């Protein structure tokens, strides 16, 4: 199971990023809870501890894959495949 973390203070861009991750993974037949877990990290100290300086940030299995932007559908798929 892939572990995906979306990092940000709870702003609209961060919420949109989490929605886009769910939408993209669902489009390729992956289900949350079965194929991936999605956790939203909102505490500034936890965000900084993970090395993300600009939000929204996305971490997949411990690796930072995106910071400072809402990722595209294609970006998200490429992180998983």
N, C-alpha and C positions, 0 to 999 in steps of 0.2 A: 504494500500500500504506500502510495506517495504521500509525504507530509508537506502540505503547502501552508505557508504563513503569509498573511497580508498585513503589512505594518503601516500604521498611520493613526493619527489622533481621533479618528472617527468622522472625518470630514466627508463631504459628498464624493470627492475623488477617490477616497479610500473605499467607501462603500461601493462605488461603481466598479472599482478594480475587483473586489470580491465577487460581485455579480458577474462580471465578465469571465472570471476564472471558472465559476460554476457553469455558466452558459457554454463556454468553449469545451470543457471536459464532458459535459452532458452531450454535446453534439457529436462526440466520437464514441459515445456509448459507455462512458465511465460514470459511476455512481458514487456520490459522497457517502462515506461510511463503509463502502465496500472496496472501492478502488483508490480513493484518496480521502484524506482528512484535510479540512480547511479551518485554520485558526486565525482569528483576527487579534493582532497585538496592538494595543492602543496606548500603553504606558510609555512615556518618553524615555524612561530609564531602560526599559526592556528593548525598545527600538534601537537606542544607542548601543546597548550591549551586543546587539547582533550585527553592528557595523553599518547600519543603514543611516545615511546622513540626510537624504531627501525622501520625502514620502509622496505618494504611496510607494511602498517597497514590497517586493515579492521574493520569498525564499522558498526553494523547492529542495527538500531533503538536505537542508543545512547549507545550501549554496545560494548566494544572492544572485538572482537572475534579472531583476529590474528595480530601478529606483527613479523617483521623480516624475513618473508618467503613468498614464493608464495604458497597460499593454494591449496590443492588438490580439485579435483572435488567433492569427497565425503565430505570433510570438508564444502565446500560451501553449498551443499545441506542440510547438517545437521543443518546449521545455520538458514535456512529458514523453514524447516519442524518442 
